[in-house]
Amino acid sequence: MTLWNNDTEIQFFKEALKNFASPEQLFYHLQNGYFAYVPKGSEAEGQTLQSRNSLIGQFTEKWSKTIFEPIAKELGLFAVNSVVCDELGLSRQSSADLALCTTSTVIANVRRKASKYYGK
C-alpha cells in the first residue's frame, strides 16, 4: 500500500488548481515564479500560506477515506467523512474528519449503533 508521497502531493496541487484554488492560495509567489515550498536560501518575503492548510485538509480527509475503505468493508463498516454525533461531541462545526460507521450516513447515533456490537 502506497501512502502519502510526491505523486500524491502533485495530485493534490493538480486537483486543487483544476477545481477550486488559485495559484496564490497554493504556492509562494517569489521573484522566480510560484513554488510549493520556499527554496533553500530564498526569502518568502513574509508570505504564509494559511489558505493552503484548509485546502490540503479537505484533500487529505478524502484521501484518508480511500485508504480506510477496504479495511472498513472487511469489518462490515463504512468509512465516512465529516461525521456528526452529538453523544460524542461531534457537531456540524466540529465533525469527525473520518469515522468507521455501521451506516454510510454522516449523522450518527451512538446508542443505536453500539447495540449492534455490544448488545445494549
Backbone as numpy.savetxt, mean C-alpha at the origin, in Angstrom:
# Nx Ny Nz CAx CAy CAz Cx Cy Cz
9.59 -16.59 -4.49 8.75 -15.41 -4.49 9.64 -14.17 -4.49
9.39 -13.27 -5.42 10.15 -12.03 -5.50 9.45 -10.97 -4.69
10.17 -10.35 -3.78 9.61 -9.26 -3.00 9.99 -7.94 -3.66
9.92 -6.86 -2.93 10.20 -5.54 -3.48 11.61 -5.50 -4.04
11.73 -5.03 -5.27 13.04 -4.90 -5.89 13.01 -3.70 -6.85
14.08 -3.49 -7.59 14.14 -2.35 -8.51 13.02 -2.38 -9.54
12.68 -3.56 -10.04 11.61 -3.67 -11.04 10.27 -3.24 -10.45
10.02 -3.60 -9.20 8.78 -3.20 -8.54 8.74 -1.68 -8.38
9.87 -1.11 -8.01 9.93 0.34 -7.84 9.71 1.06 -9.17
10.29 0.54 -10.23 10.08 1.11 -11.57 8.61 1.00 -11.96
8.01 -0.14 -11.65 6.58 -0.33 -11.92 5.76 0.73 -11.18
6.08 1.00 -9.91 5.39 2.04 -9.15 5.46 3.37 -9.87
6.66 3.79 -10.25 6.81 5.09 -10.90 6.04 5.15 -12.22
6.12 4.10 -13.01 5.39 4.09 -14.30 3.88 4.17 -14.09
3.35 3.35 -13.17 1.91 3.36 -12.92 1.45 4.70 -12.34
2.25 5.25 -11.44 1.89 6.53 -10.83 1.85 7.63 -11.88
2.85 7.69 -12.74 2.88 8.71 -13.78 1.74 8.53 -14.79
1.45 7.29 -15.09 0.39 7.00 -16.07 -1.00 7.32 -15.52
-1.23 7.04 -14.24 -2.58 7.09 -13.69 -2.93 8.28 -12.81
-1.99 8.78 -12.01 -2.45 9.76 -11.04 -1.44 10.77 -10.54
-0.21 10.71 -10.92 0.79 11.60 -10.32 1.55 12.40 -11.37
2.00 13.56 -10.95 2.85 14.39 -11.81 4.31 14.11 -11.47
5.23 14.41 -12.38 6.65 14.22 -12.07 7.08 14.97 -10.81
6.49 16.15 -10.57 6.85 16.94 -9.39 6.45 16.26 -8.09
5.42 15.42 -8.12 5.01 14.70 -6.92 5.91 13.50 -6.63
6.55 12.99 -7.66 7.32 11.75 -7.52 8.83 11.92 -7.47
9.32 12.96 -8.11 10.76 13.08 -8.30 11.31 14.40 -7.78
12.59 14.37 -7.44 13.31 15.59 -7.12 13.64 16.28 -8.43
13.33 17.57 -8.53 13.65 18.32 -9.74 14.93 19.09 -9.49
16.01 18.59 -10.04 17.32 19.20 -9.87 17.75 19.84 -11.18
18.89 20.49 -11.18 19.37 21.17 -12.40 19.51 20.21 -13.57
19.90 18.97 -13.30 20.14 18.00 -14.39 18.90 17.21 -14.78
17.75 17.51 -14.17 16.52 16.80 -14.53 15.80 16.27 -13.30
14.95 15.27 -13.52 14.16 14.66 -12.44 14.86 13.39 -11.95
14.89 13.21 -10.62 15.54 12.05 -10.02 14.64 11.43 -8.95
14.61 10.10 -8.91 13.85 9.41 -7.86 14.52 9.63 -6.51
15.83 9.69 -6.50 16.60 9.92 -5.29 17.65 10.98 -5.62
18.05 11.73 -4.62 19.07 12.75 -4.84 20.41 12.05 -5.03
21.05 12.27 -6.19 22.34 11.62 -6.43 23.38 12.06 -5.39
24.25 11.14 -5.04 25.29 11.42 -4.05 26.10 12.63 -4.50
26.29 13.54 -3.58 27.06 14.74 -3.88 26.21 15.88 -4.45
24.94 15.64 -4.68 24.05 16.69 -5.20 23.27 17.31 -4.06
22.79 18.50 -4.30 21.96 19.20 -3.32 20.50 19.12 -3.76
19.62 18.83 -2.81 18.19 18.77 -3.12 17.55 20.14 -2.99
18.35 21.14 -2.67 17.87 22.52 -2.59 16.62 22.65 -1.71
16.61 21.96 -0.57 15.50 22.06 0.37 14.25 21.31 -0.01
14.29 20.52 -1.07 13.10 19.78 -1.51 12.87 18.55 -0.62
11.62 18.33 -0.30 11.22 17.08 0.36 10.02 16.55 -0.41
9.96 15.25 -0.56 8.88 14.64 -1.35 7.84 14.00 -0.45
7.20 14.80 0.39 6.15 14.26 1.25 5.00 13.72 0.42
4.75 14.31 -0.75 3.64 13.86 -1.60 3.84 12.42 -2.07
5.09 12.00 -2.21 5.35 10.63 -2.67 5.00 9.60 -1.60
5.08 9.97 -0.32 4.81 9.02 0.75 3.42 8.40 0.63
2.40 9.22 0.45 1.03 8.67 0.36 0.84 7.89 -0.93
1.48 8.33 -2.01 1.35 7.62 -3.29 1.98 6.23 -3.21
3.16 6.15 -2.63 3.82 4.85 -2.52 3.09 3.98 -1.50
2.49 4.61 -0.49 1.68 3.87 0.48 0.51 3.17 -0.19
-0.19 3.88 -1.05 -1.31 3.29 -1.79 -0.84 2.13 -2.66
0.26 2.34 -3.35 0.80 1.30 -4.23 1.21 0.06 -3.44
1.93 0.25 -2.32 2.43 -0.89 -1.55 1.30 -1.66 -0.87
0.21 -0.97 -0.52 -0.94 -1.68 0.06 -1.51 -2.67 -0.96
-1.66 -2.22 -2.19 -2.17 -3.12 -3.25 -1.14 -4.20 -3.58
0.12 -3.80 -3.62 1.20 -4.75 -3.92 1.26 -5.84 -2.85
1.13 -5.44 -1.58 1.14 -6.41 -0.47 -0.02 -7.38 -0.57
-1.16 -6.88 -1.00 -2.33 -7.74 -1.15 -2.04 -8.87 -2.14
-1.35 -8.57 -3.23 -1.04 -9.61 -4.21 -0.10 -10.66 -3.63
0.76 -10.25 -2.69 1.66 -11.19 -2.03 0.87 -12.14 -1.11
-0.09 -11.57 -0.37 -0.82 -12.35 0.63 -2.06 -13.09 0.10
-2.53 -12.76 -1.09 -3.73 -13.43 -1.62 -3.60 -14.95 -1.70
-2.51 -15.50 -2.21 -2.40 -16.96 -2.26 -2.40 -17.60 -0.87
-1.78 -16.94 0.10 -1.74 -17.46 1.47 -3.15 -17.44 2.06
-3.84 -16.32 1.88 -5.21 -16.20 2.39 -6.10 -17.26 1.77
-5.99 -17.44 0.48 -6.82 -18.43 -0.23 -6.57 -19.83 0.32
-5.32 -20.15 0.57 -4.95 -21.45 1.12 -5.61 -21.68 2.49
-5.82 -20.60 3.23 -6.43 -20.67 4.56 -7.96 -20.49 4.51
-8.50 -20.35 3.29 -9.94 -20.13 3.15 -10.35 -18.71 3.52
-9.43 -17.78 3.36 -9.68 -16.39 3.72 -9.50 -15.48 2.50
-9.71 -14.19 2.71 -9.52 -13.19 1.67 -8.53 -12.15 2.16
-7.65 -11.70 1.28 -6.77 -10.57 1.58 -7.55 -9.32 1.16
-7.77 -8.41 2.11 -8.62 -7.25 1.85 -7.89 -5.98 2.27
-7.88 -4.98 1.38 -7.31 -3.67 1.71 -8.36 -2.78 2.37
-7.90 -1.86 3.19 -8.73 -0.80 3.79 -9.88 -1.32 4.63
-9.63 -2.31 5.47 -10.68 -2.91 6.29 -11.06 -2.00 7.46
-12.37 -1.88 7.67 -12.93 -1.10 8.77 -13.57 -2.07 9.74
-13.22 -1.96 11.02 -13.80 -2.82 12.05 -13.83 -2.03 13.36
-15.02 -1.55 13.71 -15.15 -0.71 14.91 -14.64 -1.41 16.16
-14.91 -2.71 16.30 -14.49 -3.43 17.51 -12.97 -3.43 17.69
-12.24 -3.31 16.60 -10.78 -3.29 16.67 -10.21 -1.87 16.58
-11.09 -0.88 16.53 -10.64 0.50 16.43 -10.21 0.89 15.03
-10.64 0.15 14.05 -10.30 0.45 12.66 -11.46 1.21 12.02
-11.32 2.52 11.98 -12.38 3.37 11.44 -12.11 3.66 9.97
-13.03 4.34 9.34 -12.82 4.74 7.93 -11.62 5.67 7.81
-11.36 6.46 8.85 -10.22 7.38 8.82 -8.90 6.66 9.13
-8.98 5.49 9.74 -7.78 4.76 10.11 -8.00 3.26 9.90
-8.26 2.89 8.67 -8.55 1.49 8.34 -7.27 0.66 8.29
-7.43 -0.66 8.31 -6.28 -1.56 8.20 -5.76 -1.51 6.77
-4.47 -1.39 6.60 -3.90 -1.39 5.25 -4.23 -2.70 4.55
-4.10 -3.80 5.29 -4.36 -5.13 4.76 -4.79 -6.04 5.90
-5.81 -6.84 5.64 -6.26 -7.80 6.65 -6.64 -9.10 5.96
-6.49 -10.20 6.68 -6.99 -11.49 6.20 -8.35 -11.69 6.84
-9.38 -11.82 6.00 -10.76 -11.84 6.48 -11.52 -13.05 5.94
-12.63 -13.36 6.60 -13.47 -14.48 6.15 -14.39 -14.09 5.01
-14.54 -12.78 4.75 -15.31 -12.32 3.60 -14.46 -11.30 2.85
-14.87 -10.98 1.66 -14.11 -10.01 0.87 -14.59 -8.58 1.08
-15.51 -8.36 2.02 -16.02 -7.02 2.27 -15.05 -6.19 3.09
-15.14 -4.88 2.95 -14.23 -3.97 3.62 -14.64 -3.72 5.07
-15.94 -3.85 5.36 -16.43 -3.61 6.72 -16.58 -4.96 7.41
-15.92 -5.12 8.55 -15.90 -6.39 9.26 -16.58 -6.27 10.62
-17.08 -7.41 11.11 -17.66 -7.50 12.44 -16.93 -8.63 13.14
-16.15 -8.31 14.15 -15.29 -9.29 14.82 -16.08 -10.45 15.41
-17.13 -10.17 16.16 -17.87 -11.24 16.83 -18.44 -12.24 15.84
-19.02 -11.74 14.80 -19.62 -12.64 13.81 -18.55 -13.48 13.12
-17.43 -12.87 12.76 -16.37 -13.57 12.06 -15.62 -14.54 12.98
-15.39 -14.13 14.22 -14.64 -14.96 15.16 -15.36 -16.25 15.49
-16.68 -16.23 15.47 -17.45 -17.42 15.84 -17.14 -18.60 14.93
-16.78 -18.32 13.69 -16.45 -19.40 12.75 -15.22 -20.17 13.23
-14.24 -19.46 13.83 -13.00 -20.09 14.24 -12.96 -20.51 15.70
-13.73 -19.81 16.54 -13.65 -20.07 17.97 -14.93 -20.60 18.57
-15.97 -20.82 17.78 -17.21 -21.40 18.25 -17.98 -20.55 19.23
-17.83 -19.24 19.17 -18.54 -18.35 20.10 -19.69 -17.67 19.40
